[in-house]
Amino acid sequence: MALLSAVATAILAVIIIAMLYFGREIFVPIALAILLSFVLAPLVEMLQGIHVPRGLAVVSVVILAFALIFAMGSLLATQLTQLAGDLPRYQSTISEKIHSFRDTKAGRGTLERASDMLKDLSKEIDKPKDAASAPASGSIASSNAPGPQAPVPVEVRQPDPGALESLRTLISPLVHPLATTGIIIIFVIFILLQREDLRNRLIRLAGSYDLQRTTAALDDAAARLSRLFLTQLIVNAAFGVVIGTGLWLIGVPSAILWGILAAVLRFVPYIGAVIAAAFPLALAVAVDPGWSMLLWTLALFLVVEPVVGHVIEPMVYGRSTGLSPVAVVASATFWTALWGPIGLVLATPLTVCLVVLGRHVERLEFLDVMFGDRPALSPPEIFYQRMLAGDPTEAAEKAEQFLKERSLASYYDEVALKGLQLAQADAERGALDPERLRKIRDAVSEFASDVSDQDDRPPAKADSTTDAEASSAVESVAENAAHENLPILSKEDLPPEWQGEHPVLCVAGRSLIDEAAAIMLAQLSTAHGLAARVEGAEALSTTNVFRLETAGVAVVCLVYLDASGPAHMRYSVRRLRRKLPKATIILGCWVKDIDPAALELLREGAKADLAAASLGEAVKLCIEATGVEDQRHAAFKQERSTTAAA
């Protein structure tokens, strides 16, 4: 059944691509009209906001937009005509530069001599047979013999075309562009006039079973695309103005042409600016007898493009268009193959439309996964996948990036623990064999060793942090704020019963995944000054529990990622209590989205002293059990009261 569905999807994709290719004469104007409607929609809404009738607002905006487009096209035609007329003048400059470049070489190289030899040999091979084989005597004899007469050249002349034929010749090249422009204008007007009706039809296609969600998603997508395309148009137009002005000041001919070309080609990410720079650079070489114009032109593009791409664009509408680099290249190749040069310019806007729809329409989510720049896997999924692959190094690199903004406790609770919860779900449905489980446990142990040099202090914020950055940082730690600033204890501050080699004992409840979670808890506890060691689930058996080394243990953390065995928890706590009657037993039940009331019921049923729903909470309970914080608070209050009395 799955194979049949895949084949049907592939056939449908082939049909759609064939329709786009063979129907490009129709689909290209429609695509241009849709993109123009996204750009012009905010202007129409602005006019409606000042009580201009919708029809008048649409017609006015469309007329103004196409008037600007026609004016730009006329200017481009003028510039191209002027450039074509000036090109013969630049030929001598190019020839002089080539000769001067050759003169700078020390003699003629081997490759150049070989090239001349091949050219001479080619001339000999291509020489006509009669000219090469006829001897002198044969030529004299053949001159006396009668031969065929030389052919008489004939010239065919067409009659002068009439007035109607001349008019047809003049108009025929303009018919197709004018027809395409007319179709675009009509579509833009109707799209802007019928936006609500088109939206409703798209809602019906996308799914009318959830009108509120679908309507909100499509309205948000339309608003985002309108803002994005309008902002891109403004930024790219400003880029073209700066480039054109700079080229005019440098002295490059047809500066307006290159400015407009730079603005248009900049809609093509990564390579658009490079292509736009190639033409004025080549012209600078042809115009200037020296090299100063070339260097100034190159410097102009090297300065303006990074400033616009890395400074202005992030401030205006974010770091990128929301497309992955591979998607940009793939979409440019695909649309160029389908629709030619116009497809290259439209590739990014069209793909952005598809990605935005994929983010808001559930049935089209695969488009966001394929072309979007958001990670295909969430951080917990990446952690779990790396543990499955036995490659904790990449997970440690991701953790280091996370720790630049958050604490180690936050990473363990929000990423690593959730990754182990995914592993627990797979184990419960029988998808993980014992070998895989051991591989996950060993990878987590290696990962904990890799991050063991990281303390659990939250990263310090730079003094230059802006208010917006500060508020964003506060929001990012709000979820786990209680475990974001846990104190780090020193051995000298601990009570005597806590100064053993390993005052914290982390014991796995039932499985190797529980042991992996216990390893993370032990590493986090050690990072806070409470040295810990780990015991596997086999240590809880009746035979092994009495062999358990418990010297210097003050707290036992019993770790479970599965709440389906309350009886197992109860018997485990009972055995640990017999072995360690004075130790504090903390039940760590780290089930996904566990309710606090359910956790308390498990604690009461197991007769544990305390219960924790996360690693950070378990470490916090361990720190509180030492009593060090209470002593610090008491000393602080005593100091304040003494100061006040003085």
Protein Blocks (a to p, Z undefined) as FASTA:
>chain_A
ZZmmmmmmmmmmmmmmmmmmmmmmmmmmmmmmmmmmmmmmmmmmmmmmnopafklmmmmm
mmmmmmmmmmmmmmmmmmmmmmmmmmmmmmmmmmmmmmmmmmmpgcjafklmmmmmmmmm
mmmmmpcfklmmmcfklmmmmmmpccdddddddddddddddfklmmmmmmmmmmmmmmmm
mmmmmmmmmmmmmmmmmmmmmmmmnopklmmlmmmmmmmmmmmmmmmmmmmmmmmmmmmm
mmmmmmmmnopahklmmmmmmmmmmmpghjlmmmmmmmmmmmmmmmmmblmlmmmmmmmm
mmmmmmmmmmmmmmmnojbnoiafklmmmmmmmmmmmnommlmmmmmmmmmmmmmmmmmm
mklmmmmmmmmmbdfbdfklmmmmmmmnopaklmmmmmmmmmmmmcfklmmmmmmmmmmm
mmmmmmmnopacfklmmmmmmmmmmmmmmmmmpccbdcdddfklcfklmmmmmmmmmmmm
mmmmcccddfklpcfklmcfblcccddfklmmlmmmmmmmmmmmmmnopacddddfklmp
mklmmmpccehiabdcdddfbfklmmlmmmmmmmmmmmmmmbccdddddbehiafklmmm
mmmmnopabdcfbfklmmmmmmmmnommmmmmmmmmmmmmmmmmZZ
